[in-house]
Amino acid sequence: MKAFPRADGRHDSSKPDEQGMDLRDYFAAKAMQGMLAHTGVLYGKNAALDDENGAKRAYRIANEMIKERKRTGE
């Protein structure tokens, strides 16, 4: 599924090749944005995360968001 499939905001699920950002990538970007906005979440003394691990964490969060979305039928 795409986060922004069309400029007019409509979505046509019958077209799997629609252009747009993958919803998983969008969720990961939002998770990363939140982590970076809060001091210490990525680089705090107890976090022990570098850039690579922060990116992996963002995608783990995104994957869980996708699972929950499917579970709830959204």
N, C-alpha and C positions, 0 to 999 in steps of 0.2 A: 504494500500500500504506500502511496505517496503522500507526503505532508502538504505539498503545494502542487497538485497535479495540473492545474490550468490557471491561466491569468484571470479568468472570470470567476474562479472559486468553485466551479462545478466539478464533480468527480464522476467518472464513468468507469465502474469496475469491470466492464466488459472489455476494456482496453488495457491489457496488462503491460503494454509497452509505453504507457503514458509517461511523459517527461515530468520531472519534479524530484524533489529531495525525498529519499526514503524516510518513512516515518521513524524507523529505528535510528537513523542518523540525526533526525530532528530531536528526538527524545534524548539521545546521547549529548548533543550540543547543549540542550537546556540543562541537563544534569551537570555537565562540565562548567557551564556558566554559573550555576548556583554554587558549585564547589569553589570556584575561583573567587566568587564574590564574598565568600565568608572566610575571613582570615583563619588559617589553621586547619581547614578541612583537608586541603591537599598537602600543605607544607608545614603544618604545625609540628611541635616537637614530639607529639604522640602519634602522628599520622604515618610517618615514615613512607610517604609516597613521592615518587618522582613523576616526571611528565608521562612516561610510558605507563606506569601503574595507575596514574590518574585517568588516563584515557581508557584503560581496561575497566576501571571502576565505573566510568561513565557509561560504557557499553553494557556492563552487567546490569546497571540500573535501567537502561533502556530496554534490555531484554526482559526484565521483570515487568516493566510497564506494558510491553507488548503482550506478555502472557496474561496479565491481569485484564487487559483490554479484551482479549479473546475470551477469557473466563466469564466476564460480565456481559459479553455480547455487544460490546460497544463497537 
